[in-house]
Each structure stands twice: as structure tokens, then as C-alpha cells.
Amino acid sequence: MASCRAACHREDGDGDIPATENKDNLTESDSSENTGTSTEESSEEEEDEDSEVCAEKDEGEEENEEADAEESKNELIPGPEAEVPNGKDERHFKLCCEKCKAIQQSHGNELVTPRRISKGRLQVQLEADGIFECTVTGLVFEASERVLVRYSVLSWSKFGTFLRDSWKFAGPIFNVDTVNKDASVLKSIQFPHSVCLADPENEMTFSVLHIKDNRPLIEPTVDHSGSHVKWRVSSLSPVGPIIQTTQPVEHHGVVLVYKQLGSDNNNYSFHIYLATNSSSDIKDIAKQVRCYKNRYIRIEKPPTCKLDEGTYRLMSEPEGEIKPEDLKFTLAVTKMKGYFEAFFEQPPPFKLSLIEINTEETVWSANIREGDCVDNTEKKPRKRTNSRQRSSSPSEEETVCKRPRWQDESDGVKTATTQGQDMSDKQLLQVARRLGKEWKQVAIYLDLNARELDDIQAAEKDVTMQKLKMLVEWKSRRQPGKATASDLWKSVEELDDLPNEVYQTLQGMMDNREAK
């Protein structure tokens, strides 16, 4: 990922965290074998990374996620199809580069707005053959027939070690899957890229990194424009645009400003991140910020700029305390992103400017006003419990950010967490029938091992009954009163790929129990 190698400050220290080493070799291929790493596998690995970086979150931090989700409703395109209430983590920023006019394209493409089916995963129904552009991620799908598509933004920190020698990532990496249909129903996918193509002397040749059977392959692209790279679908597994060059690469970049929140209203401390205009970069930074002990809000300022690999300096008016003095922007892949920290003793307004050291060019600037530093989300009433009970189609912040933590609160509310009634076999069957091919991941979260899964599959051929036996085994290991719907939910709530239908089923059981 794009990161700032020179100074990667963490809440508890400094230093980059290198990407996990991978011994697989990078090979070039234009084969069309239809095998790949599944969406479940990649999403599960993403969840593991989340756990490593953010093993423990305090209540206040979770409140911040909740507030961010609520606040981001205003970012949606108005209309009945605006179904993704929190697109901050996945979205790319549309921009008009003065040098190459790389406006995000929608030349005749039908715009479609996805809905979120679990944390980090989006779903969109393509109604017929045609070309469709996702309003959140910028992905463009060319379909030959009606198809349901699921996809998620992945982190280059997982795959960056595959980019050897002069290969560099050129945009976000995605995992795309079709539901109950072969990958061939998608003729092509256009991936948004962040490379500035203004310099005619620095001609770029795009390829894609395609992970098949956990092996990295380089595949050719069909075409590219100022904003997208077109790839003919061979199979569906993690894919992202890459380029091969030994020259410095100029990217369309973004500057993301976060303000630290605290009990002291005179606290004016900011984190300023540099990144490529890539959903993978933006999501990584949002994830990193959520995992800090302190709470932060993102200040919505025009973020786009151009970024060369090089060193930058952040200046402020009036002068504040800014550390580090200089920050290196590089495409090296790291799990933790570097940032400037700016502190002011006086209240806003402030002007922040980003200067490229070698050219002394100001590539970005923004005015921070007093209203930008107010945590408006604190003033909004919290209706987590009622919204879940009354909504037949929970929104994203209800299904992801507003998880039923109220069951653990000691506020006098009688909940299913205290010696409730264990789930019956009939209820377990209801849950089993709503589980899809991710049920083995659920089993792992319920502390069953691979051998036990093999035994279940060997003893029972019916897949639904396999899922039921897995849940019955989980129940048998629990103490009486500790195998409730709430207990099951708490065991699997961190699984990215958990279908929304499972959440709704368990929530209904918990609500019914509460009403008794």
C-alpha cells in the first residue's frame, strides 16, 4: 500500500510493520483456468489481520464506529437504491486531474449502488446484460446476463510481497464472486487505478495480479483509460491492477485528515495521512484509525491531489507543532501507515498545506474551521435497540457497527446473556438453513477443528444436516444456559462473511426471548 515509510507513528511507538512474507513466486500467465482463492478465504484472512491490529477495542472506540456510520449516511447518492450507509472505507474519490483529465468514467455505464451484506462485503444485482459501474468502489462490470455479484476491497498488505522487482500496485485489489453462476457470466471487469497518465514519455503498461490457488499470476489487460484498467475475466479470486516500471510513478492521491476527540474541547490534535486514491489504501487507513485507543473523526475536506514518490512537508497557518517535519511517501507495502501529527494550542481556523520538498510545490491545502472540529455525532440520539427490533431490513450500521453489544451492558435491562434458554434443535436448524458455503468458517469460530469437520462430513452427506450437526456439537460443549442465540451471535459476530440472514434470524430469536 501507499504509505509513509519515514515515520510511521503508532499510539505506542514508531516503525513500519512489514507485510507478511510469502514464498510463492510471481509468474506471468494469460491462462484461463477457472480456479481461484475463494471470497470466503480472503475475507477470513482480512478478518485475521483486523484481529492482529485491533485485538482489543474499548467501548468509546466502538461508539466512534457507530457514529461514523451514522454520519456517513449523508454521503450517499439520494434515492431508493442508496443502500450502503457507510461507504467511507471502500469508496474512491472522484477527481478531475488537470494534467490528464482522469475523471472517473461512466461513459454509458449504468450506475448501480450496492448494499452491504456483511462487514467489508458488498452485493449488487446486475439486472441484464450490459455494463454497470459501482457508485461506491468504481468497479465496472460487463455482464452477459442477469447476475448477483458480491465483492470486497482487500488490503495490499496481504499481497504486496508478490510484487517483486519493478512491479508496483496501480490501484485497489478486489475479491469478486458471482452467486450461483459461473464466472464467465462476467465478460470483463474494469478496475479503478490511481496512476496519473499525463506524461507521454512515461508510457505505462498495465497488467493485473491474479491470485489463483494461492499462487500469484500476472495476467494481461485488454485496455486502459485515464481512470480504469480493463481485464477479461478468467476466474474470480483476488485481482488488482499493477504496472511494471523502474521510473518514479505519479499517482492521483488523497490527503485524509482526522481529528482526535477527547473530554477537553480545547484539544486540537490532528492526524494527516497521505495515500493513493485507492479503496485499498483508504480502507487500510480507516481500519488503522478505528483501532487506536483514542477516538477520531474524519474531517471532510477536498482530499484529492497528486503525489509522486518522494518527501513531503506539512505547513500550517498559524504555526502549530507538527511531527515529523518531513514524511516520505512511497508505494512500499506496510500494514501501518505513517502520518503527520499536528497540534495547536489555539482554536481554529487553521490552514494546512502539503509541500513537495524537491519542487517546493504546494500539492494540497485545506482550511480547518471551528465547525469542522465539532463531534456532531455525540449529539445524535442512540437508537440501537429499537432500530434493530423494528427494522425488517437492517441497514449497514445496524448489521455491522451497531451489533447487539447492549446484551453485555449492565444497565438493568434483562437480556439473553444471563442464564437464558438454550437454543432448541429446531432453532439451530433455522440457523443452519441460512448458512451458506461459509459454514466451515463459522465452525472454526465455534472452536471446532478441521478433523471434527471432516468427521461430520463423512458421517452425513446432506449439507444442511452437516451444518446442523456442527451447531449441535457447539451447543453440547456449552454449559446449560450458555448456548443461547445471544451466545451464538457473540461467537460469530466478527466473521466478515456471515450472511445478513443469519444475523436477522438470531436477532429475531433474541428479540422474542426479550419480549417474554
N, C-alpha and C positions, 0 to 999 in steps of 0.2 A: 504494500500500500504506500501511497504517498505519505511521507512522514517527515518530521523534523529531527534529523539524526543528532544534531549538535547538542541539544539539551532536551531530554525527554523527562520532564518533571513528573513525578507521581506524588500522591499525597504523603507517602512515607519515604521518598528518596528519589534519586535521579538514575537515568540509564535506560537504554533501549532494551526491550526484550526480544531476542531474535526469534524468527519463525522456527517452528519445529523442523528438524532436519528430515529429509526424505531421500531414501537411497534409490528410488526409481529413476531411470534415465529418461531424458526428454527425447522423443523420437518424432520425426516428421512422417506424416501419413495423410493420404487422401482416401483412405478406405472408407467403406460404408457399412461396416459391421454394426449390427444393431444391438450392441451390448453396452452397458454403462453402469456407472455408480448411481444407485437409486437416490431419489429425493429424500427418502427416509434416512439413509445412511449419512448423507451430507448434512441434513438438518440436525441429526442427532449429534454429529461431531461439532456442529456450530454450538449446540447447547452445552456440550462438554467444555468448549472454550469459554463460554459465558460463565460456567461454574468456576473455572480456574481463576478468571479475572475478578469475578464478583461473587465470592463464596458466601459472604455474609453481608446483608443489607439491613440497615436499620429501618424502623417504621417511617421516620421522616423522609427517607430516600424513596420509599415506595409511594409515599404521598406525592412526591415530586413527579414520579412517573404518571401517577393518576392525573395530576394537574396538567402536565404536559399534554396528555391525551385529550383532556377536555378542551384545553386552549387551542389545540391544533384543528379542531372542527372547522374553524374559520378558514382554513387553508383549502378547503375542498371546492371544486367546481360546483356551483349550485345546481340543484336538480335532483330528481328521484334516483339517479344512478350513482350519486356521490356516496359510496358505501364504505370508503376507507377513512375512518375518522382520524387516524394518526398516520400520515404519510411522511413524517419528518425523517424517519430512519432510512426509508427506501428511496425517497424522491431525489431526482437530479434537478438542478436549477436551469431553467431555460434562459438562454442568453443570446445576445447578438454581438458577436466578435467583430470589432471594427476592422480587423485585419483579414479575416477570411469569411465573414458573413455566415458563420456556422450556427444558423438558427436551427433549433430542434425541428426536424422535418415532420410535416403531416400532409404531404402533397397527395391529396385524395384519400389519405388513410382515414378509416373510420375510428374515431376516438372512443375508447372503452375504459370505464372506471371499474377496477376490480373491487372485490370485497375480501376482507381478511378472514381466513378460516382458522388460523392459529397464530401464535406469536411468530412473526417473521415470514409467514406464508400467505401468499395472495392467490386468488382464484378469479378467473374471468370466463364467461361463456361467450364464445365466438359463434354467432348465430348461423353463419353460412360461409360459403367460400368467399374469400376476399382478403383485404389487407387491413389489419387492425393495430392501432397504437395505444399502448397502456398510458393513461394520463399520469400515473404515479411514477413509474420507473423509466418510461421512454422506450421500452421494448416494443418492437414491431413484429407482429406475427402474420405470416402469409398462410392461410388455411385453405384446404381443398374442399372441406365440408364442415358441417357443424361439429364443434368440439369444445369440451370443457378443459381449460388449461390451468395448471397450478404451477406457481413459480416462487422463488425466493432469492433474495440478494445474499450472496456468500462473501466471505472475507478472503482477500488475497493472502492474508497471513497464513492460511492453510495451504495455499498452492504456490506461493511465491518462490519456494525453493526449487520448483520445477523450471523456473526461468533462468537458465544458465547463460553465460557468456553475454552476448549483446541483446538478448531478448528482454523486453520490458512490457509491463502491462499497459494497456491503452484505454481501459475503461472498466466498468464493473464486471464481476463474474457472477453468473446466474445459474441456478438449477431449475430446469423447466421439465414439466412432466404433463402428459395427456392422460385424462381419466377414462379408462376402459376403451381406449382406442390406440392403435399403433402410432408410433412416432411419425410415420410417413404422412399422416394427415396434415402435418405442418410442413409445407414445402420449404419455407425458409424462415429464419429469424434475423432481424436486424438489431444489433446491439449498439446502444449509445456509446460513443467514445469521447474522450476528453482532449484529444490531441489537436493542436492548432495547426492547420494545413496552409497557413498563409505564405510561407517561404517556398517559392517554386524550386529553389535549388536543393532543398532538403526534402526530396520526394520520399514518401513513406509507402512501404508495402505492408499491408495488414495481413495477419493470419489470426487463427483462434487457437487457444489452448483448450483441448478437449480431454477430459478425464474419463477414460474407458477402463472398466475393471481395475480401478485404482492405478492405472498407468497413464502418464501424460503423453498426449499425441498432439502434434502440430498439424492443423488442417487448413487448407487454403480457403480464402473468402471469394465470394462471387463478385462483389463490388464494394465500394465505399464512397461516402459523401463527406461533407464537412461536419456531419454530426453522427452518422451511423456506419456500422460495418455489417454487410450482408453476408450471411452464412447459409449454405444449403444444408438442411438438417440430415444428418446421417444416423444419429441416435440421440436420445435425450439423457443427458447427465451433465455435470458441471462444465460450462463453456464460458469463455471470456475472451475479448479481443486483445491481441498482443501485437507488438511491432518489433522488428529487428533493426537496430541502428547503433552505431558507435558514437553518434553525434548527440549533443545535448538536445533534449526534446522540450519544446514549449507546450504547456498544457493550458487548457481553459481551467482555471482554478476557482476556488471559493475560500473566503475567509469567514470563519464561524466564531461568533462572539458569545461567550457565556458569562453571566454574572453570578457570583456567589451570593447565596441568600444566608441570612442569619437573624438573630434576635435584635441585633444592632442595626437600626435603619440607616446609620451613617457608614455602613460597610460598603465601600466601593472597590471591590476586588473583582478582576475580570480574568478569564482565560481566553486567549485568542489563538485559534488553530488555523493552520494552512493545510489545504488538501486539494486534490484534483476534483473536478466537477464529476465525481463518480459516486454512484449509490453505495458502492462497497466502502469507499473512504468515509462518506458521510455517516453511514450506519456504524462503522467502527468507532468513530469519534463519539457519537451519541451513546453507544454502549459503554465506552470508557467513562464518560461524564456521569452516567447513571450509577456507576459503581464507586464513585467517590463517597467518602463519609459525609462531606458537606453537600448541601443541596445547591443546584444551579438551575437557572432559567436561560434559555437561549434568547438573545436579543435579535429581533428580526430586522436586520439591515440588509440592503442590497449586497449580496455576498460575492458576486462574480468578479473575476479579474483574470489576468494572465500570469502564469507562473512558470519561469524557467527553473531548471535545477540549479540552485545557487544559494546565496546567503542573503537574508533579508533583515531589516531593522524596523522596529515598530516605534513610531514617534507619537507624542501626544501634546495637545494644547488644551489647558495649561500643562506644564510639565508634571508628570507623575513618576512613580517608581516602577520601572519596567525591567523585568528579568526574564530570560537573559538579554544581554544587549543586542546580540545577533543570533539569528536562528537559521540553520541550514535546511533548505527544502530539497528533498531527494525522493526518488522513487523506490528507494530501498524498502523492503517489506519488513515491517515490525508490528508486533501486536499492540504496543502502546505508542501513542502519537505524541510528539513533542508540541509545546505550545509556549507562547509568551504569557507571562503573568504581569498584569498591570494593576497598580494600587494607587488610589487617590484619597487624600485626606479631606478634600473639599468636595461638595456636592456637584452634580453635573450643572451645565453641559461640558462635555469633553469632545475633542476631535482626535480621532485615531487615524494615523496614516502609515501605510506599509511601503517601505522604500527598498528597492533593489540596490544592494551595496555597490556593485560594479558600475552600473549606469547612473545611479542616483535618481532613478525614475520612480515616481510615486505610482504604484500599480493599483492601489486601493485606498480609499478613505471613507470614513463614516463619522457622523456626529451622534454622540450618545447624549440623549436628553433625559431630564429627570423622570419623565413618564416611562421611559424605556426600562428604568431600574426598579419599577414597582412590580411586586409579585401579585398581579391581579387575581391569580388563581386562588389565593388564600381567602378571597372574599366570596368565592362561589360556594353555595351550599353543597354538601356532600350527600348524595342520594344513592349510595352504592347498593344498599339492601333493597330499597323499594324499586329501583330501576331494574334489578335482576328479576324480582318477583313478578313485575307487571309486564315485562317485555317478552314477547314471544319470539323476537328475533334480536338477540343481544347484539349491541354494537361492539366495535373492537375494544373500546376502553373498558366495556363491561366484561368481555370474554378474556381480555389479556391483562390490562392494567388494573382493573377492579375485580380481582379474584376474591373469592369469599374469605378474606382474612378476618372478617367480622366474627367468624366462628371461633377465633382464638382470643377475642377480646374479652377481658374480664369486666364488662360493663353492666353486668346484671342480666343480660339477655340469655335466656335459656337456649342453648344450641345443641346440635347433634354431636358435639365433641365430647360431651360429658356422659359417659356410660349410656350411649344411645342404643337403639335397637340394631342389631347386626343385619346386614343385607340378606334377604332370602335368596334361594337359588333362582327364583323367578326374576327377582330384580337383577341378579348377576347375569342372567340370560339376556335381559333387556340391554344391559351394557355391552355384552358380548356381541350382540347382533348389530350394534352401532360401531364397533371397532372394524377398521379396515386392515390393510396389509401391514399397518404399523403395530399390530397387536404384539409382536415379538418384542418390540421396543418397550411397550407397556409392561410386558413380563419382566424385563430387566429392571425397570423402575420399581417393580413389586418384589425385587430381590430373588427372582428365580434365575437359575443359571442355565447355561446352554445345554447341559446334559438333561436337565429336567424338561426343557422344551423338546428335546429330541424324544424323550420317553413319552411325552404327551402326544406328539405327532405320530409316533409308532403305534400307540395304543388306540388312537381314534383317527379315523380317516376324514370325518366330516369337520370342515374348518370351523364352523360355528361352535361345535362341541369342543374342539380344541381350545378355542378362546374361553369357553365356559369353564372347562377343567382348569385352565390357568388361573381364572379368578377364584374358583372354589379352593384351589391349592393355597392361594393367598389368604383367603378367609380362614382356612384351617390353621394357619400359623399365627393368627391373631388371638389375643386374649378376648374373652367374652366382653361384648360392648365396645370393642375396638376394631370392628370390621364394618363400620357404618359407611354410608355414602360419602360422608364428610371425610372419613379416614382414607377411603379410596381416592377421593379427589386430591387430598393433600399429598398422596404418594405419587401422583402422576401429573400434577399441575404444571411442573416445569418442563414437560415434554413438548417441544415445539409442534410436533406432528399430530398431537391429539386432536381428533375431529371435533368440530364445534358441537356436533350432535351428541357426543359423549358428555361434554360439559353440560348441555341443556338437560340431558337425562338425569345426571347426578344432581344438578341444581334443583330439578323438579322433585326428586326424592327428598332432598334436604328441606325444601320449602314445605312439602307435605308433612314431613316429620315435625317441623317447627309449628305448623298450624294445629297439630294435635294437642 
